[in-house]
Amino acid sequence: MNGASREALAAARERLDALTDNTSVDAAKLAGELAAVTALLDREVSLRRVLTDPAQSGEAKALLAARLLSGQVGGEAADLVSGMVRNRWSRSRDLVDAIEELADTADLTAAQQAGVLDDVEDEVFRFGRIVASDTGLRSALTDRSASVSAKSRLLSSLLGGKAQPVTERLVVRLVAQPRGRSLEAGLESLSKLAAARRDRMVAVVTTAVPLTDQQKQRLGAALAKLYGRQMHLNLEVDPEVLGGIQVQIGDEVINGTIADRLEEATRRMAG
């Protein structure tokens, strides 16, 4: 993608990250709904052209998307897609490619939340090697005359119970909806998305008052340097921390709040 589409995709990725950083959002469910929207827009060429028509206002296109998706997908998926069509896209196909990428990323986020992202990345890679070395299997999975259900059954026999459910979902979706890509190219794309997801960390930052933009930038840079990986800050304000800052990254908590120091002092006095 280039130009307007690249900028629109970057904005959509940020919105997806903000959604899936919230643990109340079911990332796997969101992935399935975004995949369904991908299939719809891939099939309905005229619809995706309307949703990316630069002559129409972003608000009008967002309202149309919201009406079409209402009751068909959850609120998070509908809001995400509505936000995407507000932006400009260089080509109508770019919108569909972007939604598909978000669907895959949401599934990979679900794997990350479950602590199995490394397994998924390895399984996708190894499946790609198997396909590359088995021309019969590749032919069966890419045969246009074969039904999707037949291909899904084949994949289930190969991956069911032997790979993570996320891996199976991703591969089945790729085989069922190749969208003009070769199987090898699709698997390589999934591997890259998984690697990018693995290199991203989320820090839940709790402060008594909102941080300024400068403070957020300094904190993000310091944490990225400390952990050697890209860091996304999920900011929360809690007046009960009484100043200072608390940072949680995975199971690790860095606590520098005044409230925590008071509790520690109380424990020492009691002891």
C-alpha positions in Angstrom: 0.0 0.0 0.0 1.1 3.5 -0.5 -0.1 7.1 0.0 -3.5 7.5 1.6 -4.0 3.7 2.1 -0.8 3.4 4.0 -1.8 6.2 6.4 -5.3 4.8 6.8 -4.0 1.3 7.6 -1.6 2.8 10.2 -4.5 4.5 11.9 -6.6 1.3 11.8 -3.8 -0.7 13.4 -3.6 1.8 16.3 -7.4 1.6 16.8 -7.2 -2.2 16.8 -4.3 -2.1 19.3 -6.3 0.2 21.6 -9.3 -2.2 21.4 -7.5 -5.4 22.0 -5.3 -4.0 24.8 -8.6 -3.9 26.7 -8.9 -7.3 28.2 -12.7 -7.1 28.1 -12.6 -7.4 24.3 -12.7 -10.9 22.9 -9.9 -10.7 20.3 -10.7 -14.1 18.8 -14.4 -13.1 18.3 -13.3 -9.8 16.8 -11.0 -11.6 14.4 -13.9 -13.8 13.2 -16.1 -10.9 12.6 -13.5 -8.9 10.7 -12.9 -12.0 8.6 -16.6 -12.1 7.8 -16.5 -8.4 6.7 -13.5 -9.2 4.6 -15.3 -11.9 2.8 -18.4 -9.7 2.3 -16.4 -6.8 0.8 -14.2 -9.1 -1.3 -17.4 -10.6 -2.8 -19.4 -7.3 -3.2 -17.2 -5.2 -5.5 -19.8 -2.4 -5.9 -20.2 -2.1 -2.1 -16.5 -1.7 -1.4 -16.3 0.9 -4.2 -19.0 2.9 -2.6 -17.3 2.6 0.8 -14.0 4.0 -0.7 -15.5 6.5 -3.0 -13.5 9.8 -2.5 -16.5 11.8 -3.8 -18.6 10.7 -0.7 -18.0 12.2 2.7 -16.4 10.1 5.3 -19.3 10.5 7.7 -21.8 9.3 5.0 -19.7 6.2 4.3 -19.3 5.5 8.0 -23.0 5.6 8.5 -23.6 3.3 5.6 -21.1 0.8 7.0 -22.7 1.0 10.4 -26.2 0.3 9.0 -24.9 -2.6 6.9 -23.1 -4.2 9.8 -25.6 -3.5 12.6 -26.7 -6.8 14.0 -24.3 -8.8 11.8 -21.1 -8.2 13.9 -20.4 -6.9 17.3 -20.1 -3.2 18.2 -16.3 -3.2 18.3 -16.0 -4.7 14.8 -18.7 -2.3 13.4 -17.0 0.7 14.9 -13.6 -0.3 13.7 -14.8 -0.8 10.1 -16.9 2.4 10.2 -13.8 4.3 11.3 -11.7 2.8 8.5 -14.2 3.9 5.8 -14.0 7.5 7.1 -10.4 7.6 5.8 -9.3 7.8 2.2 -8.0 4.7 0.4 -5.9 4.8 -2.7 -7.7 1.7 -4.1 -10.9 0.0 -3.0 -9.1 -3.3 -2.7 -6.8 -1.8 -0.1 -9.6 -1.4 2.3 -10.4 -5.2 2.1 -6.7 -6.1 2.4 -6.5 -3.9 5.5 -9.5 -5.4 7.2 -8.1 -8.9 6.5 -4.8 -7.9 8.1 -6.7 -6.6 11.2 -8.6 -9.9 11.4 -5.3 -11.9 11.3 -3.7 -9.5 13.8 -6.7 -9.9 16.2 -6.3 -13.6 16.1 -2.6 -13.3 16.8 -3.3 -11.0 19.6 -5.6 -13.6 21.1 -2.7 -16.1 20.9 -0.4 -13.6 22.6 -2.9 -13.0 25.4 -3.1 -16.8 25.8 0.7 -17.1 25.9 0.9 -19.2 22.8 2.1 -16.7 20.2 5.5 -18.3 19.9 3.9 -21.7 19.2 1.6 -20.2 16.5 4.5 -18.5 14.8 6.5 -21.7 14.8 3.5 -23.8 13.6 2.8 -21.4 10.7 6.4 -21.6 9.7 6.6 -25.3 9.9 3.3 -25.7 8.0 4.8 -23.6 5.2 7.8 -25.9 5.0 5.5 -28.9 4.8 3.5 -27.4 2.0 6.7 -26.4 0.1 8.0 -30.0 0.3 4.7 -31.8 -0.5 3.4 -31.0 -4.0 0.4 -33.2 -3.6 -0.7 -31.4 -0.4 -0.2 -28.0 -2.0 -2.3 -29.1 -5.0 -5.1 -30.3 -2.8 -5.2 -27.1 -0.8 -5.0 -24.8 -3.9 -7.3 -26.8 -6.2 -10.0 -24.3 -7.3 -12.4 -27.2 -8.2 -12.3 -28.5 -4.6 -14.9 -27.3 -2.1 -13.9 -25.2 0.9 -15.4 -27.8 3.2 -13.2 -30.5 1.7 -10.1 -28.3 2.2 -11.2 -27.5 5.7 -11.5 -31.2 6.5 -8.1 -31.9 5.1 -6.6 -29.1 7.2 -8.5 -30.4 10.3 -6.9 -33.8 9.8 -3.5 -32.3 9.5 -3.7 -29.6 12.3 -6.6 -30.6 14.5 -5.3 -31.4 18.0 -1.7 -31.0 16.8 -1.5 -27.2 16.5 -2.9 -24.3 18.4 -6.6 -23.4 17.5 -5.4 -20.0 16.4 -3.0 -21.6 13.9 -5.8 -23.7 12.5 -8.1 -20.8 12.2 -5.5 -18.7 10.4 -4.6 -21.4 7.9 -8.1 -22.5 7.2 -9.1 -18.8 6.5 -6.1 -18.4 4.2 -7.0 -21.6 2.2 -10.7 -20.8 2.1 -10.1 -17.1 1.0 -6.8 -16.9 -0.8 -8.0 -13.6 -2.5 -5.6 -14.1 -5.4 -2.5 -14.9 -3.3 -0.4 -18.0 -3.5 -0.5 -20.2 -0.4 3.2 -19.6 0.1 2.7 -15.8 0.0 -0.2 -16.0 2.5 1.7 -18.1 4.9 4.7 -15.7 4.7 2.4 -12.8 5.4 1.1 -14.5 8.5 4.6 -15.3 9.7 5.5 -11.6 9.4 2.5 -10.5 11.3 3.2 -12.9 14.1 6.8 -11.7 14.3 5.7 -8.1 14.4 3.2 -9.0 17.2 5.8 -10.8 19.2 8.1 -7.7 19.1 5.4 -5.5 20.6 4.9 -5.2 24.3 2.1 -3.5 26.2 2.7 -1.5 29.4 -0.4 -0.7 31.5 0.5 2.6 33.2 -1.5 3.8 36.1 -1.1 7.4 37.4 -2.9 9.7 39.7 -3.3 12.4 37.0 -3.1 12.2 33.2 0.4 12.3 31.8 1.4 15.0 29.4 2.4 14.1 25.8 6.0 14.8 26.7 5.8 12.5 29.8 4.3 9.7 27.7 7.0 10.0 25.1 9.8 9.9 27.8 8.2 7.0 29.6 7.7 5.0 26.3 11.3 5.6 25.2 12.6 4.6 28.7 10.6 1.4 28.7 11.5 0.5 25.1 15.2 1.0 26.0 14.9 -1.1 29.2 13.1 -4.0 27.5 14.6 -3.7 24.0 11.3 -3.9 22.3 8.6 -1.6 20.9 6.3 -0.5 23.8 2.6 0.5 23.6 1.4 2.4 26.6 -2.1 1.7 27.9 -2.8 4.6 30.2 -5.2 4.5 33.2 -5.9 7.2 35.7 -6.6 6.2 39.4 -6.6 9.0 42.0 -6.0 6.4 44.7 -2.4 5.9 43.7 -1.8 9.3 45.3 1.0 10.3 42.9 3.9 8.4 41.4 3.4 5.8 38.8 2.7 2.1 38.4 3.7 0.1 35.3 2.6 -3.4 34.6 4.2 -5.4 31.7 2.9 -8.9 31.5 3.3 -10.4 35.1 5.9 -7.8 36.1 4.8 -4.8 38.1 7.1 -1.7 38.6 5.4 0.2 41.5 6.6 3.7 42.3 3.3 5.1 43.7 3.1 7.1 46.9 0.3 4.8 48.1 2.5 1.8 47.7 5.2 3.5 49.7 2.7 4.3 52.5 1.6 0.7 52.6 5.2 -0.5 52.9 5.9 2.0 55.7 2.7 0.8 57.5 3.8 -2.8 57.2 7.2 -2.0 58.6 5.7 -0.1 61.6 3.3 -2.9 62.3 6.1 -5.4 62.2 
